[in-house]
Amino acid sequence: MQSTINLLDRAEQVKPLAAWTKEMKLSGNVLYTARLRGRLSPILAGAIAEKLGEDVQHWITVAVLETEKESGALDHLKKTADRWLNKVNS
């Protein structure tokens, strides 16, 4: 499954994180902090996905799943999310 840091990496290929921070009217180091933590919040993931023209619902779902503790149910939902994305993109 993709991670929200993959999305942040793609955003950074378009313009520096400081430019995203200014454009999205975010506080100081929120995107740098997200990178250090290894994930974006669902709100940030959705906002960045929208700016990049990506599937907002998918990225919000990925962000929510990243906050959950590992479990059998989480593994199942990750696989379901991957299948859903493949279906949407085909």
N, CA, C and O atoms as a GROMACS GRO file, in nm:
protein
  360
    1MET      N    1   0.084  -0.118   0.000
    1MET     CA    2   0.000   0.000   0.000
    1MET      C    3   0.088   0.125   0.000
    1MET      O    4   0.192   0.129   0.067
    2GLN      N    5   0.047   0.224  -0.074
    2GLN     CA    6   0.120   0.351  -0.075
    2GLN      C    7   0.109   0.416   0.062
    2GLN      O    8   0.019   0.387   0.140
    3SER      N    9   0.203   0.506   0.090
    3SER     CA   10   0.196   0.581   0.215
    3SER      C   11   0.177   0.729   0.183
    3SER      O   12   0.204   0.774   0.072
    4THR      N   13   0.130   0.802   0.281
    4THR     CA   14   0.110   0.945   0.258
    4THR      C   15   0.242   1.018   0.237
    4THR      O   16   0.245   1.127   0.180
    5ILE      N   17   0.351   0.958   0.282
    5ILE     CA   18   0.482   1.019   0.255
    5ILE      C   19   0.514   1.009   0.106
    5ILE      O   20   0.583   1.095   0.053
    6ASN      N   21   0.465   0.904   0.038
    6ASN     CA   22   0.479   0.897  -0.108
    6ASN      C   23   0.410   1.017  -0.172
    6ASN      O   24   0.463   1.078  -0.266
    7LEU      N   25   0.293   1.051  -0.121
    7LEU     CA   26   0.219   1.167  -0.172
    7LEU      C   27   0.297   1.295  -0.145
    7LEU      O   28   0.306   1.381  -0.232
    8LEU      N   29   0.352   1.308  -0.026
    8LEU     CA   30   0.431   1.426   0.009
    8LEU      C   31   0.555   1.436  -0.081
    8LEU      O   32   0.593   1.546  -0.122
    9ASP      N   33   0.617   1.323  -0.111
    9ASP     CA   34   0.732   1.322  -0.202
    9ASP      C   35   0.692   1.374  -0.340
    9ASP      O   36   0.766   1.453  -0.401
   10ARG      N   37   0.576   1.331  -0.390
   10ARG     CA   38   0.529   1.378  -0.520
   10ARG      C   39   0.501   1.528  -0.518
   10ARG      O   40   0.532   1.600  -0.613
   11ALA      N   41   0.444   1.574  -0.407
   11ALA     CA   42   0.418   1.718  -0.394
   11ALA      C   43   0.548   1.796  -0.396
   11ALA      O   44   0.557   1.903  -0.456
   12GLU      N   45   0.648   1.742  -0.330
   12GLU     CA   46   0.778   1.810  -0.322
   12GLU      C   47   0.849   1.813  -0.457
   12GLU      O   48   0.934   1.899  -0.480
   13GLN      N   49   0.816   1.720  -0.546
   13GLN     CA   50   0.872   1.723  -0.681
   13GLN      C   51   0.813   1.839  -0.762
   13GLN      O   52   0.876   1.888  -0.856
   14VAL      N   53   0.694   1.882  -0.724
   14VAL     CA   54   0.628   1.993  -0.793
   14VAL      C   55   0.682   2.127  -0.743
   14VAL      O   56   0.711   2.216  -0.822
   15LYS      N   57   0.694   2.140  -0.611
   15LYS     CA   58   0.749   2.262  -0.551
   15LYS      C   59   0.795   2.231  -0.409
   15LYS      O   60   0.753   2.131  -0.351
   16PRO      N   61   0.881   2.315  -0.354
   16PRO     CA   62   0.934   2.291  -0.218
   16PRO      C   63   0.823   2.291  -0.112
   16PRO      O   64   0.718   2.353  -0.130
   17LEU      N   65   0.849   2.221  -0.003
   17LEU     CA   66   0.751   2.215   0.105
   17LEU      C   67   0.716   2.354   0.159
   17LEU      O   68   0.602   2.378   0.198
   18ALA      N   69   0.812   2.443   0.161
   18ALA     CA   70   0.785   2.579   0.209
   18ALA      C   71   0.680   2.647   0.121
   18ALA      O   72   0.596   2.722   0.172
   19ALA      N   73   0.684   2.622  -0.009
   19ALA     CA   74   0.584   2.681  -0.100
   19ALA      C   75   0.446   2.620  -0.076
   19ALA      O   76   0.346   2.691  -0.080
   20TRP      N   77   0.441   2.488  -0.051
   20TRP     CA   78   0.313   2.423  -0.019
   20TRP      C   79   0.257   2.480   0.111
   20TRP      O   80   0.137   2.507   0.122
   21THR      N   81   0.344   2.499   0.209
   21THR     CA   82   0.302   2.552   0.339
   21THR      C   83   0.238   2.689   0.321
   21THR      O   84   0.132   2.718   0.379
   22LYS      N   85   0.302   2.774   0.242
   22LYS     CA   86   0.249   2.908   0.218
   22LYS      C   87   0.118   2.902   0.140
   22LYS      O   88   0.021   2.968   0.176
   23GLU      N   89   0.116   2.824   0.031
   23GLU     CA   90  -0.004   2.815  -0.053
   23GLU      C   91  -0.125   2.765   0.024
   23GLU      O   92  -0.237   2.814   0.005
   24MET      N   93  -0.102   2.666   0.110
   24MET     CA   94  -0.213   2.605   0.184
   24MET      C   95  -0.240   2.676   0.318
   24MET      O   96  -0.326   2.634   0.395
   25LYS      N   97  -0.165   2.783   0.344
   25LYS     CA   98  -0.181   2.863   0.466
   25LYS      C   99  -0.168   2.778   0.592
   25LYS      O  100  -0.250   2.786   0.683
   26LEU      N  101  -0.062   2.696   0.593
   26LEU     CA  102  -0.035   2.609   0.707
   26LEU      C  103   0.061   2.677   0.803
   26LEU      O  104   0.132   2.770   0.766
   27SER      N  105   0.062   2.631   0.926
   27SER     CA  106   0.156   2.687   1.023
   27SER      C  107   0.295   2.631   0.998
   27SER      O  108   0.312   2.515   0.961
   28GLY      N  109   0.392   2.714   1.020
   28GLY     CA  110   0.535   2.687   1.012
   28GLY      C  111   0.585   2.557   0.953
   28GLY      O  112   0.600   2.545   0.832
   29ASN      N  113   0.610   2.461   1.038
   29ASN     CA  114   0.679   2.339   0.999
   29ASN      C  115   0.590   2.217   0.990
   29ASN      O  116   0.638   2.105   1.003
   30VAL      N  117   0.461   2.234   0.968
   30VAL     CA  118   0.368   2.121   0.974
   30VAL      C  119   0.405   2.011   0.874
   30VAL      O  120   0.394   1.893   0.908
   31LEU      N  121   0.446   2.046   0.754
   31LEU     CA  122   0.481   1.943   0.655
   31LEU      C  123   0.613   1.875   0.689
   31LEU      O  124   0.630   1.755   0.667
   32TYR      N  125   0.707   1.952   0.742
   32TYR     CA  126   0.834   1.893   0.786
   32TYR      C  127   0.812   1.799   0.904
   32TYR      O  128   0.874   1.693   0.913
   33THR      N  129   0.724   1.839   0.994
   33THR     CA  130   0.690   1.754   1.109
   33THR      C  131   0.623   1.625   1.062
   33THR      O  132   0.652   1.517   1.114
   34ALA      N  133   0.534   1.637   0.965
   34ALA     CA  134   0.467   1.518   0.910
   34ALA      C  135   0.570   1.422   0.852
   34ALA      O  136   0.561   1.301   0.871
   35ARG      N  137   0.669   1.477   0.781
   35ARG     CA  138   0.773   1.391   0.724
   35ARG      C  139   0.850   1.320   0.835
   35ARG      O  140   0.879   1.200   0.824
   36LEU      N  141   0.884   1.392   0.941
   36LEU     CA  142   0.955   1.330   1.053
   36LEU      C  143   0.872   1.220   1.118
   36LEU      O  144   0.927   1.117   1.159
   37ARG      N  145   0.741   1.240   1.129
   37ARG     CA  146   0.653   1.140   1.190
   37ARG      C  147   0.624   1.024   1.095
   37ARG      O  148   0.582   0.917   1.138
   38GLY      N  149   0.648   1.045   0.968
   38GLY     CA  150   0.629   0.938   0.870
   38GLY      C  151   0.488   0.928   0.815
   38GLY      O  152   0.453   0.827   0.754
   39ARG      N  153   0.407   1.031   0.836
   39ARG     CA  154   0.270   1.027   0.782
   39ARG      C  155   0.207   1.166   0.783
   39ARG      O  156   0.245   1.254   0.860
   40LEU      N  157   0.110   1.182   0.693
   40LEU     CA  158   0.029   1.304   0.688
   40LEU      C  159  -0.102   1.279   0.759
   40LEU      O  160  -0.150   1.166   0.765
   41SER      N  161  -0.161   1.384   0.811
   41SER     CA  162  -0.296   1.372   0.866
   41SER      C  163  -0.393   1.352   0.749
   41SER      O  164  -0.360   1.387   0.636
   42PRO      N  165  -0.511   1.298   0.776
   42PRO     CA  166  -0.609   1.283   0.668
   42PRO      C  167  -0.643   1.416   0.599
   42PRO      O  168  -0.662   1.419   0.478
   43ILE      N  169  -0.652   1.524   0.676
   43ILE     CA  170  -0.683   1.655   0.617
   43ILE      C  171  -0.573   1.700   0.523
   43ILE      O  172  -0.601   1.743   0.411
   44LEU      N  173  -0.448   1.690   0.567
   44LEU     CA  174  -0.336   1.731   0.481
   44LEU      C  175  -0.326   1.641   0.358
   44LEU      O  176  -0.302   1.689   0.248
   45ALA      N  177  -0.342   1.511   0.378
   45ALA     CA  178  -0.335   1.418   0.265
   45ALA      C  179  -0.441   1.451   0.161
   45ALA      O  180  -0.412   1.453   0.041
   46GLY      N  181  -0.562   1.477   0.206
   46GLY     CA  182  -0.670   1.512   0.113
   46GLY      C  183  -0.644   1.642   0.040
   46GLY      O  184  -0.667   1.653  -0.080
   47ALA      N  185  -0.596   1.742   0.113
   47ALA     CA  186  -0.569   1.873   0.053
   47ALA      C  187  -0.457   1.865  -0.051
   47ALA      O  188  -0.468   1.923  -0.158
   48ILE      N  189  -0.351   1.793  -0.018
   48ILE     CA  190  -0.239   1.779  -0.112
   48ILE      C  191  -0.283   1.697  -0.234
   48ILE      O  192  -0.249   1.731  -0.347
   49ALA      N  193  -0.356   1.590  -0.210
   49ALA     CA  194  -0.405   1.508  -0.321
   49ALA      C  195  -0.489   1.593  -0.417
   49ALA      O  196  -0.475   1.582  -0.538
   50GLU      N  197  -0.575   1.676  -0.362
   50GLU     CA  198  -0.660   1.762  -0.446
   50GLU      C  199  -0.574   1.856  -0.530
   50GLU      O  200  -0.599   1.873  -0.650
   51LYS      N  201  -0.473   1.917  -0.469
   51LYS     CA  202  -0.385   2.009  -0.541
   51LYS      C  203  -0.308   1.938  -0.652
   51LYS      O  204  -0.279   1.997  -0.756
   52LEU      N  205  -0.275   1.810  -0.629
   52LEU     CA  206  -0.200   1.733  -0.729
   52LEU      C  207  -0.291   1.665  -0.831
   52LEU      O  208  -0.242   1.603  -0.926
   53GLY      N  209  -0.422   1.677  -0.813
   53GLY     CA  210  -0.516   1.613  -0.905
   53GLY      C  211  -0.527   1.463  -0.883
   53GLY      O  212  -0.561   1.388  -0.975
   54GLU      N  213  -0.498   1.419  -0.762
   54GLU     CA  214  -0.505   1.276  -0.728
   54GLU      C  215  -0.638   1.247  -0.659
   54GLU      O  216  -0.714   1.338  -0.626
   55ASP      N  217  -0.666   1.119  -0.639
   55ASP     CA  218  -0.791   1.075  -0.578
   55ASP      C  219  -0.792   1.112  -0.428
   55ASP      O  220  -0.722   1.051  -0.348
   56VAL      N  221  -0.871   1.211  -0.395
   56VAL     CA  222  -0.875   1.263  -0.258
   56VAL      C  223  -0.924   1.156  -0.160
   56VAL      O  224  -0.865   1.139  -0.053
   57GLN      N  225  -1.030   1.085  -0.195
   57GLN     CA  226  -1.084   0.982  -0.105
   57GLN      C  227  -0.981   0.874  -0.075
   57GLN      O  228  -0.968   0.829   0.038
   58HIS      N  229  -0.908   0.834  -0.177
   58HIS     CA  230  -0.805   0.731  -0.157
   58HIS      C  231  -0.701   0.779  -0.056
   58HIS      O  232  -0.667   0.706   0.038
   59TRP      N  233  -0.652   0.901  -0.074
   59TRP     CA  234  -0.544   0.948   0.012
   59TRP      C  235  -0.591   0.976   0.154
   59TRP      O  236  -0.515   0.958   0.249
   60ILE      N  237  -0.715   1.018   0.170
   60ILE     CA  238  -0.770   1.032   0.306
   60ILE      C  239  -0.779   0.895   0.371
   60ILE      O  240  -0.746   0.880   0.489
   61THR      N  241  -0.822   0.795   0.296
   61THR     CA  242  -0.831   0.658   0.348
   61THR      C  243  -0.694   0.607   0.389
   61THR      O  244  -0.679   0.549   0.496
   62VAL      N  245  -0.593   0.628   0.304
   62VAL     CA  246  -0.457   0.586   0.336
   62VAL      C  247  -0.412   0.652   0.466
   62VAL      O  248  -0.354   0.586   0.553
   63ALA      N  249  -0.437   0.781   0.480
   63ALA     CA  250  -0.395   0.853   0.600
   63ALA      C  251  -0.463   0.799   0.725
   63ALA      O  252  -0.400   0.786   0.830
   64VAL      N  253  -0.591   0.768   0.714
   64VAL     CA  254  -0.664   0.712   0.829
   64VAL      C  255  -0.605   0.575   0.866
   64VAL      O  256  -0.584   0.547   0.984
   65LEU      N  257  -0.580   0.492   0.766
   65LEU     CA  258  -0.526   0.358   0.793
   65LEU      C  259  -0.387   0.366   0.856
   65LEU      O  260  -0.351   0.281   0.937
   66GLU      N  261  -0.309   0.468   0.821
   66GLU     CA  262  -0.175   0.483   0.879
   66GLU      C  263  -0.179   0.514   1.028
   66GLU      O  264  -0.081   0.489   1.099
   67THR      N  265  -0.290   0.566   1.077
   67THR     CA  266  -0.298   0.600   1.219
   67THR      C  267  -0.334   0.480   1.307
   67THR      O  268  -0.319   0.485   1.429
   68GLU      N  269  -0.380   0.373   1.245
   68GLU     CA  270  -0.425   0.256   1.321
   68GLU      C  271  -0.309   0.165   1.359
   68GLU      O  272  -0.207   0.159   1.291
   69LYS      N  273  -0.326   0.095   1.471
   69LYS     CA  274  -0.228  -0.005   1.513
   69LYS      C  275  -0.241  -0.127   1.423
   69LYS      O  276  -0.348  -0.156   1.370
   70GLU      N  277  -0.130  -0.198   1.407
   70GLU     CA  278  -0.130  -0.318   1.323
   70GLU      C  279  -0.225  -0.423   1.380
   70GLU      O  280  -0.228  -0.448   1.501
   71SER      N  281  -0.302  -0.484   1.291
   71SER     CA  282  -0.394  -0.591   1.330
   71SER      C  283  -0.438  -0.664   1.204
   71SER      O  284  -0.413  -0.619   1.093
   72GLY      N  285  -0.502  -0.777   1.223
   72GLY     CA  286  -0.555  -0.852   1.110
   72GLY      C  287  -0.659  -0.772   1.034
   72GLY      O  288  -0.663  -0.776   0.911
   73ALA      N  289  -0.742  -0.700   1.107
   73ALA     CA  290  -0.844  -0.617   1.042
   73ALA      C  291  -0.780  -0.507   0.959
   73ALA      O  292  -0.827  -0.475   0.849
   74LEU      N  293  -0.672  -0.448   1.010
   74LEU     CA  294  -0.604  -0.342   0.936
   74LEU      C  295  -0.542  -0.398   0.808
   74LEU      O  296  -0.552  -0.336   0.703
   75ASP      N  297  -0.480  -0.515   0.817
   75ASP     CA  298  -0.424  -0.578   0.697
   75ASP      C  299  -0.531  -0.600   0.592
   75ASP      O  300  -0.509  -0.574   0.473
   76HIS      N  301  -0.647  -0.647   0.635
   76HIS     CA  302  -0.758  -0.671   0.543
   76HIS      C  303  -0.802  -0.540   0.477
   76HIS      O  304  -0.823  -0.535   0.356
   77LEU      N  305  -0.815  -0.434   0.556
   77LEU     CA  306  -0.858  -0.305   0.500
   77LEU      C  307  -0.754  -0.247   0.405
   77LEU      O  308  -0.791  -0.184   0.305
   78LYS      N  309  -0.626  -0.265   0.434
   78LYS     CA  310  -0.521  -0.218   0.343
   78LYS      C  311  -0.532  -0.288   0.208
   78LYS      O  312  -0.520  -0.225   0.104
   79LYS      N  313  -0.555  -0.419   0.211
   79LYS     CA  314  -0.570  -0.494   0.085
   79LYS      C  315  -0.695  -0.448   0.010
   79LYS      O  316  -0.693  -0.436  -0.112
   80THR      N  317  -0.802  -0.423   0.084
   80THR     CA  318  -0.925  -0.374   0.022
   80THR      C  319  -0.901  -0.237  -0.042
   80THR      O  320  -0.948  -0.212  -0.153
   81ALA      N  321  -0.830  -0.150   0.027
   81ALA     CA  322  -0.799  -0.017  -0.027
   81ALA      C  323  -0.716  -0.027  -0.153
   81ALA      O  324  -0.739   0.047  -0.249
   82ASP      N  325  -0.619  -0.119  -0.155
   82ASP     CA  326  -0.536  -0.139  -0.275
   82ASP      C  327  -0.621  -0.188  -0.392
   82ASP      O  328  -0.605  -0.140  -0.504
   83ARG      N  329  -0.711  -0.283  -0.366
   83ARG     CA  330  -0.798  -0.334  -0.473
   83ARG      C  331  -0.888  -0.224  -0.526
   83ARG      O  332  -0.909  -0.212  -0.647
   84TRP      N  333  -0.941  -0.144  -0.435
   84TRP     CA  334  -1.028  -0.034  -0.475
   84TRP      C  335  -0.952   0.066  -0.563
   84TRP      O  336  -1.005   0.111  -0.665
   85LEU      N  337  -0.829   0.100  -0.525
   85LEU     CA  338  -0.750   0.193  -0.604
   85LEU      C  339  -0.721   0.136  -0.742
   85LEU      O  340  -0.729   0.207  -0.842
   86ASN      N  341  -0.686   0.008  -0.747
   86ASN     CA  342  -0.659  -0.055  -0.877
   86ASN      C  343  -0.782  -0.052  -0.966
   86ASN      O  344  -0.772  -0.029  -1.087
   87LYS      N  345  -0.898  -0.074  -0.907
   87LYS     CA  346  -1.024  -0.073  -0.983
   87LYS      C  347  -1.054   0.067  -1.035
   87LYS      O  348  -1.095   0.084  -1.149
   88VAL      N  349  -1.032   0.167  -0.951
   88VAL     CA  350  -1.058   0.306  -0.989
   88VAL      C  351  -0.964   0.350  -1.100
   88VAL      O  352  -1.004   0.423  -1.191
   89ASN      N  353  -0.840   0.307  -1.094
   89ASN     CA  354  -0.739   0.349  -1.191
   89ASN      C  355  -0.740   0.270  -1.321
   89ASN      O  356  -0.669   0.306  -1.415
   90SER      N  357  -0.821   0.163  -1.328
   90SER     CA  358  -0.820   0.083  -1.452
   90SER      C  359  -0.932   0.121  -1.545
   90SER      O  360  -0.944   0.063  -1.653
   0.00000   0.00000   0.00000
